[in-house]
Amino acid sequence: MNVEAPIERRRGGRAARQAMRAAPIPDAKRPVRGGLESGRYQPLTQTEIEKVHHAALDVLETIGLCDAIPSCIEVVTAAGGHVDPNGRLMFPRALVEDTIAKAARGFTLHAQDPRHDMEPWGTKTYFGTAGAAVHMVDAVTGEYRDSTLRDLYDLARLVDAMDHVHFFQRMIVPRDMVEPDAMDINTCYAAIMGTKKHVGTSWVLPEHLESCFEMLHAIAGSEEAWRERPFVSMSSCFVVPPLKFAEDACKVLEVGVRGGMPILLLAAGQAGATSPAALAGALVQEVAEVLAGLVYVNAIKPGAPAIFGTWPFVSDLRTGAMSGGSGEQALLMSGCAQMAHYYDLTGGVCAGMADSKIPDAQAGYEKGYNHALVGNSPANLVYESAGMHASLLGACMESVIIDNESIGATLRTIRGIEVTEDSLSVEAIRAACLHGPGHFLGHPQTLELMESEYVYPVVGDRDSPKEWVERGSTSIVQKARAEKERLLSSHFPDHVATEIDDRIRERLDIQLPREHMRPGN
């Protein structure tokens, strides 16, 4: 008996695995990707979904929304709504149901690079960022400082390099931008220059968006080219819960809809504060508010692309503080995903907003179960999934890298277990047990599946204790910091031509120095 044979096979298998790990994985063989079909986790029954739907229709028909601006009243009443004696804009059940039936479906969210285009319909799931944090978090010291425009650009660059973060919505407010117009224009600029993926952002006033349309048309090549492939969407907080329209946000929304921009209709009540403490009631209110926004958008432009953005947040009822990392948050967002799927509309929810102030064990468990549960609900777009701390008050670059791995593992659970004649592995078991070494190390099936079936961490640790000590006993935060520094010193997207950037800078007050957008700075 050749006792050396199994050892040689094992060594050969390890060498082969190392060689395969060093080589880039072809897209077709990647174990996970954006757009995997989800929906295995559904906290609401079909009966409960329908009860929420009918309750939302009752709210819109009998309570309505207040503070509608004249142009909103004009288009909604022309479509079949009316204003009651108290000045509230009412949405009859038939108007809402007709709007749901004719609303846009199956629209692509484009990226500047078509390889990153998203198809967020059915149960296809994509993860991305979002937020309006006013602080950056030092992952090691825990220090909080004001966020800047340069931070925003760097965050976009990091997301551009993350395999499992599929789109970039603005994560922070650049506190060094004093004037609102400078902040809006430069936020849009930093985001679209920092990543080739789909971008989302917001604007304070309609004229700020109109200025940005000049920039977007220039990058697209023309207004017509932009309208064919709009690569930026608007996060529109058009409503102030409970059931009030937001004047300036509505004006911006109207400009965005007419300009061909996809709109994330965002209703973000906080359970126990600006929406009912009962989770079902919080769900009803946000569904009602977003349905009102859907009517509004379609009254402006029938069939305009709109994302069903029900974002009911959770309060810690002991203090009233937001609790973005709670189990209740995971339940609510999963239920929201079910409601969007019930309407067959592109749904946007959020998950991964740790209450913890730094990337620690608390952040890990909060992000982990929120990623896993919401990701496995029928969610299309999962916002705020990477980098966020302190219930959205802080953003952390190292956490973007760590969360990318949590999302990758979640995507693997979404993909599930494929059961085929080959994957049942009866012949592989027969060969290993009756004719082979008694193990599967180095087996052809193992080598074939090691990259296409399994997801591996980059900064997460799987070494033995001995190997871990020999490598310096590094923590995940230390490894994420090293990876962050590597990427920020080397990854400079250059998808926008210099001559186009010149034209943008001639027309708009761009305050991000070019020196920061080049290697070596």
Order of alpha helices (4+ residues) and beta strands (2+ residues): alpha-beta-alpha-alpha-beta-beta-alpha-beta-beta-beta-alpha-beta-alpha-beta-alpha-alpha-beta-beta-beta-alpha-beta-beta-alpha-beta-beta-beta-alpha-beta-alpha-beta-beta-beta-alpha-alpha-alpha-alpha-alpha-alpha
